[in-house]
Structure formats: C-alpha cells, structure tokens
Amino acid sequence: MKQNDRRWLWALSAGLLVAAVVLYVIQVSIFETPRSTFFYIFQDLAFLPLTVLIVGLVIERFISLREKRAMVHKLNMVIGTFYSELGTPLLAELLPAIQAAPEIKEKLQLQAS
C-alpha cells in the first residue's frame, strides 16, 4: 500500500472514530442514560466479528468470482484473436506435414494453399 493511501485510510478512520464519539456524547446528553448507551456499544462490539466474517469472506468471494470471470473472458478474446489472425493459416501450412491431415481437413474445413 502506498504512503498516500495509508494517510487517506488513517484520516478516514480518525474521522469516523471522532464522528462515533460525538454521536455517543450527543446520545448520552439527550437521553441521559449512559448505562444503556454503554450496553448498546458492547452489544454492537459483540456483532463485530460476525460483520467481519460477512464482509471478509462472503463479499471477497463474490469479488474473486467476478475477477475470475473477467479473466476468462479476456483470455477467450485473446484465444479467439489468435485463431482468427494466425491460428487458421498456421494450421493450413502445417496440415501437409500431419499424418491425419485428411481427417483434420474435413473437421476444420481448411483449404491448404
């Protein structure tokens, strides 16, 4: 991770932490029940591992699957380009040297020049 990315991440983390503290202070000052506020803070912390599990595993798998599909699509495009530009003429040139040339010619419908 680059230095600029880390600074941005630290600034965002600090900003969110300050916002959370300000919101909890406002809640305590309005409702005057710090006991229930701390109860809900710890209840939220109890669900934090579950949240990390969901974000870390499930969403990561969806992103990974999408990246794999994109990679396969790009690879298919490269293979298709190869065979449309170079592969078919190359097979036509190599066909006379292959022992099973008549069968391959018939299946691929090639015209050897």
C-alpha positions in Angstrom: 0.0 0.0 0.0 1.4 3.4 -0.9 2.1 6.1 1.6 -0.7 8.4 0.2 -3.2 5.5 0.5 -2.3 4.9 4.1 -2.7 8.6 5.0 -6.1 8.7 3.4 -7.1 5.5 5.3 -5.8 6.9 8.6 -7.6 10.2 8.1 -10.9 8.3 7.2 -10.5 6.1 10.3 -9.9 9.0 12.6 -12.8 10.9 11.1 -15.2 8.0 11.6 -14.0 7.4 15.2 -14.5 11.1 16.0 -18.0 11.0 14.5 -18.9 8.0 16.6 -17.7 9.6 19.8 -19.6 12.8 19.0 -22.8 10.8 18.3 -22.5 8.8 21.5 -21.9 12.0 23.5 -24.9 13.6 22.0 -27.0 10.5 22.7 -25.9 10.5 26.4 -26.6 14.2 26.8 -30.0 14.0 25.2 -31.3 10.8 26.8 -29.2 11.0 30.0 -28.8 7.2 30.1 -25.1 6.3 29.9 -25.8 2.8 31.2 -28.0 1.8 28.2 -25.6 3.6 25.8 -22.7 1.5 27.0 -24.8 -1.6 26.9 -25.6 -0.9 23.2 -21.9 -0.1 22.5 -20.8 -3.5 23.8 -23.7 -5.2 22.0 -22.5 -3.7 18.7 -19.0 -4.8 19.5 -20.3 -8.3 20.0 -21.6 -8.4 16.5 -18.3 -7.0 15.0 -16.7 -10.5 14.4 -19.9 -11.5 12.5 -19.7 -8.4 10.4 -16.0 -9.0 9.7 -16.9 -12.6 8.7 -19.6 -11.5 6.3 -17.5 -8.8 4.7 -14.2 -10.7 4.7 -15.4 -14.0 3.4 -18.7 -13.6 1.5 -18.1 -10.4 -0.3 -14.5 -11.3 -1.0 -15.7 -14.5 -2.7 -18.1 -12.6 -4.9 -15.4 -10.2 -5.9 -13.0 -13.1 -6.6 -15.6 -14.9 -8.7 -16.2 -11.7 -10.7 -12.5 -11.2 -11.3 -12.1 -14.8 -12.5 -15.0 -14.4 -14.9 -13.4 -11.3 -16.3 -10.1 -13.0 -16.7 -11.6 -16.0 -18.5 -13.5 -13.6 -20.8 -10.2 -11.7 -21.7 -8.4 -15.0 -22.2 -11.2 -16.2 -24.6 -10.9 -12.9 -26.5 -7.1 -13.4 -26.9 -7.5 -17.0 -28.0 -10.2 -16.0 -30.5 -8.0 -13.3 -31.9 -5.1 -15.7 -32.2 -7.0 -18.3 -34.1 -8.7 -15.7 -36.3 -5.5 -13.9 -37.2 -2.8 -16.6 -37.0 -4.1 -19.9 -36.0 -6.1 -21.0 -39.0 -3.4 -20.0 -41.6 -0.8 -21.7 -39.5 -2.8 -24.9 -39.3 -3.3 -24.7 -43.1 0.5 -24.5 -43.5 1.2 -27.4 -41.1 -1.5 -29.6 -42.4 0.6 -31.3 -45.2 3.1 -32.5 -42.5 0.4 -34.1 -40.3 -0.3 -37.8 -40.8 -4.1 -37.4 -40.1 -4.4 -34.5 -42.5 -7.5 -35.6 -44.4 -9.5 -36.1 -41.2 -8.4 -32.8 -39.8 -9.1 -31.0 -43.1 -12.6 -32.4 -43.1 -13.3 -31.5 -39.5 -11.8 -28.0 -39.6 -12.9 -27.3 -43.2 -9.4 -25.9 -44.1 -8.1 -25.1 -47.6 -4.4 -25.8 -47.8 -2.7 -23.4 -50.2 
